[in-house]
Amino acid sequence: MKKIKILGLFLITAALVCGCSGKERRELRQTGIEAMEAGDLERAVAAFDQVIEASEDSLGRLEMDVLKYRAEAEYLLGDYKAASDTYGILIERDKERPEYFAMRCIARCEAGDWEGTVEDYRRLEEIDPKGETPAAFQALLAAGEALENQGNTGEAMELYLQAESRGKKSADLYNHMGICRLKEEDYADAQSYFDKGLWSEDAASVPELLFNKAVACEYQGDFAKALELMNQYVEAGGEDQEALREIEFLKTR
């Protein structure tokens, strides 16, 4: 994380680190919240850091609340490792709440920590077996992606089917299901899942569905349909060198 932009705030608040009163810590918390609302995430993280440092390792209700805000700010900032570490502190010092495991699972996936992602999701399943935590579905998708990256497409597909059986429907879910079937060389089934994704209300958020369905069609020998879909993908998402190469190849079939 870049520190240059927050140097000014650090100099202003450094004097408060030692012997910082409860009132001053609450003011710093509010400063951080206001910075988050203004989109100044680095300043927000710096303010939250000051609260935690001033607590002298005595983490009470205020500090736990600040840690939640800090984790969110770190995640939004794209500092996924820092966010996962902060959720780890919450798990250790507060309680093993399902929302902490769900959010750390997601953050770990974004950070490329596949093993940690799956580990957190398994723990989430233990304490929230029905998947009622607000972020449980996103955590499931993160765990599935981690399993895919580990080469465990069968286990990933089991998770996706579990989500579908619970009534979850999204373009992202069906895209992942289709990818698993592609890897298993079940191209007709893969295409059916990509179709479900394209029929989903949020289909526009996953333009890759067009590309992936084109690949499924190509493997099944339907080159004309694959070319049509690949052109739609390029039109929807702008230039994509891989797609452009596919288009040139499909034109020759």
Secondary structure as the mmCIF struct_conf table of DSSP 4:
data_model
#
loop_
_struct_conf.conf_type_id
_struct_conf.id
_struct_conf.beg_label_comp_id
_struct_conf.beg_label_asym_id
_struct_conf.beg_label_seq_id
_struct_conf.end_label_comp_id
_struct_conf.end_label_asym_id
_struct_conf.end_label_seq_id
HELX_RH_3T_P HELX_RH_3T_P1 ILE A 4 ILE A 6
HELX_RH_AL_P HELX_RH_AL_P1 LEU A 7 THR A 13
HELX_RH_3T_P HELX_RH_3T_P2 ALA A 14 LEU A 16
BEND BEND1 VAL A 17 VAL A 17
TURN_TY1_P TURN_TY1_P1 CYS A 18 GLY A 19
HELX_RH_AL_P HELX_RH_AL_P2 GLY A 22 GLU A 37
TURN_TY1_P TURN_TY1_P2 ALA A 38 GLY A 39
HELX_RH_AL_P HELX_RH_AL_P3 LEU A 41 ALA A 54
TURN_TY1_P TURN_TY1_P3 SER A 55 ASP A 57
HELX_RH_AL_P HELX_RH_AL_P4 ARG A 61 LEU A 77
TURN_TY1_P TURN_TY1_P4 GLY A 78 GLY A 78
HELX_RH_AL_P HELX_RH_AL_P5 TYR A 80 ARG A 93
TURN_TY1_P TURN_TY1_P5 ASP A 94 ASP A 94
HELX_RH_AL_P HELX_RH_AL_P6 PRO A 98 GLU A 110
TURN_TY1_P TURN_TY1_P6 ALA A 111 GLY A 112
HELX_RH_AL_P HELX_RH_AL_P7 TRP A 114 ILE A 127
TURN_TY1_P TURN_TY1_P7 PRO A 129 LYS A 130
BEND BEND2 THR A 133 THR A 133
TURN_TY1_P TURN_TY1_P8 PRO A 134 ALA A 135
HELX_RH_AL_P HELX_RH_AL_P8 ALA A 136 ASN A 149
TURN_TY1_P TURN_TY1_P9 GLN A 150 GLY A 151
HELX_RH_AL_P HELX_RH_AL_P9 THR A 153 SER A 165
TURN_TY1_P TURN_TY1_P10 ARG A 166 GLY A 167
HELX_RH_AL_P HELX_RH_AL_P10 ALA A 171 LYS A 183
TURN_TY1_P TURN_TY1_P11 GLU A 184 GLU A 185
HELX_RH_AL_P HELX_RH_AL_P11 TYR A 187 TRP A 199
BEND BEND3 SER A 200 SER A 200
TURN_TY1_P TURN_TY1_P12 GLU A 201 ASP A 202
HELX_RH_3T_P HELX_RH_3T_P3 ALA A 203 SER A 205
TURN_TY1_P TURN_TY1_P13 PRO A 207 PRO A 207
HELX_RH_AL_P HELX_RH_AL_P12 GLU A 208 TYR A 219
TURN_TY1_P TURN_TY1_P14 GLN A 220 GLY A 221
HELX_RH_AL_P HELX_RH_AL_P13 PHE A 223 GLY A 237
HELX_RH_AL_P HELX_RH_AL_P14 GLN A 241 LYS A 251
TURN_TY1_P TURN_TY1_P15 THR A 252 THR A 252
#
